[in-house]
Amino acid sequence: MSDLLNKACTIIIDDVPDHWKDILLKSQAYGISETSALISQLESQYPGNLKEQCRCFLTAWQQKVDQEATVENVCDILSDANLNKVKSKIEKECHITPRKNVRKQSVSHI
């Protein structure tokens, strides 16, 4: 994982771990398809620990999408999930130029 992507994921974990399910659902277009199974798995593995659930989801996402795991895609997902304050913070701290609202078409389900 790149340093910038690691930084973006750390910001998400620190700032909005309670929104990890929203982020997961919006990440379907970016390679995660079995959202219900992943939610159940993480909730049972880490009951009540939102930060760890969020951390594990982001790790699983990065592993599944590999080359598509970019800070820009993370920002697009955050925008889709209406988490624009966190998106802006990541863009600022990672020195990413904001993209226009680009909605990705669904990729093959993994």
Stockholm file with secondary structure:
# STOCKHOLM 1.0

chainA/1-110         MSDLLNKACTIIIDDVPDHWKDILLKSQAYGISETSALISQLESQYPGNLKEQCRCFLTAWQQKVDQEATVENVCDILSDANLNKVKSKIEKECHITPRKNVRKQSVSHI
#=GR chainA/1-110 SS CCHHHHHHHHHHHHHCGGGHHHHHHHGGGGTCCCHHHHHHHHHHHSTTCHHHHHHHHHHHHHHHHGGGCCHHHHHHHHHHTTCHHHHHHHHHHTTCCCCCCCCCCCCCCC
#=GC SS_cons         CCHHHHHHHHHHHHHCGGGHHHHHHHGGGGTCCCHHHHHHHHHHHSTTCHHHHHHHHHHHHHHHHGGGCCHHHHHHHHHHTTCHHHHHHHHHHTTCCCCCCCCCCCCCCC
//
